[in-house]
Amino acid sequence: MPKSRYRAAALGGTADEVEAAFYEALQQGNLDQLMACWADEDDIVCVHPGGPRLVGAAAIRAAFESLLTGGRLAVTPERVRRIETLGAAVHNVLERIDLHTDEGPQRAWVVATNVYLKTAQGWRMVAHHASPGRSEKAEVTVPGQLLH
């Protein structure tokens, strides 16, 4: 399916739908669908766990192409925290990664922040920053206190 068709079919009207398309593309190993989730901006950024800051679509595409050489990635977003306005959305997710190793099935966790902007083409990802997580419990929540 051509890239432009992915934009119309897979990317809906919300940041949540773009995020769903992004993780679906990882799970299917579909680089074109994954890149259709990104904005057409020179300054889009991506940081993979332990990696450098990748700036621009060409650098981001090359990094994901390398990650997808073995096929799909079993990455499932969990525990999404959202901050949204009319034109921007920040999602922080725990990414569960299921791996098949010589020692058998393994599970890894990544803490990721995805930033979306509403562009002329609709909602698009402008940043993906991922850090290694220690476990599924890689979250500390303290109840807030009213400031006023």
Secondary structure as the mmCIF struct_conf table of DSSP 4:
data_model
#
loop_
_struct_conf.conf_type_id
_struct_conf.id
_struct_conf.beg_label_comp_id
_struct_conf.beg_label_asym_id
_struct_conf.beg_label_seq_id
_struct_conf.end_label_comp_id
_struct_conf.end_label_asym_id
_struct_conf.end_label_seq_id
HELX_RH_AL_P HELX_RH_AL_P1 LYS A 3 ALA A 9
TURN_TY1_P TURN_TY1_P1 ALA A 10 ALA A 10
BEND BEND1 GLY A 13 THR A 14
HELX_RH_AL_P HELX_RH_AL_P2 ALA A 15 GLN A 28
TURN_TY1_P TURN_TY1_P2 GLY A 29 GLY A 29
HELX_RH_AL_P HELX_RH_AL_P3 LEU A 31 ALA A 36
TURN_TY1_P TURN_TY1_P3 CYS A 37 CYS A 37
STRN STRN1 TRP A 38 TRP A 38
BEND BEND2 ASP A 40 ASP A 40
TURN_TY1_P TURN_TY1_P4 ASP A 42 ASP A 43
STRN STRN2 VAL A 45 VAL A 47
TURN_TY1_P TURN_TY1_P5 PRO A 49 GLY A 50
HELX_LH_PP_P HELX_LH_PP_P1 PRO A 52 PRO A 52
STRN STRN3 ARG A 53 VAL A 55
BEND BEND3 GLY A 56 GLY A 56
HELX_RH_AL_P HELX_RH_AL_P4 ALA A 57 LEU A 67
TURN_TY1_P TURN_TY1_P6 LEU A 68 GLY A 70
BEND BEND4 GLY A 71 GLY A 71
STRN STRN4 VAL A 75 GLU A 84
BEND BEND5 LEU A 86 GLY A 87
STRN STRN5 ALA A 88 THR A 101
TURN_TY1_P TURN_TY1_P7 ASP A 102 GLU A 103
STRN STRN6 GLY A 104 THR A 119
TURN_TY1_P TURN_TY1_P8 ALA A 120 GLN A 121
STRN STRN7 GLY A 122 GLY A 133
BEND BEND6 ARG A 134 SER A 135
TURN_TY1_P TURN_TY1_P9 GLU A 136 LYS A 137
#
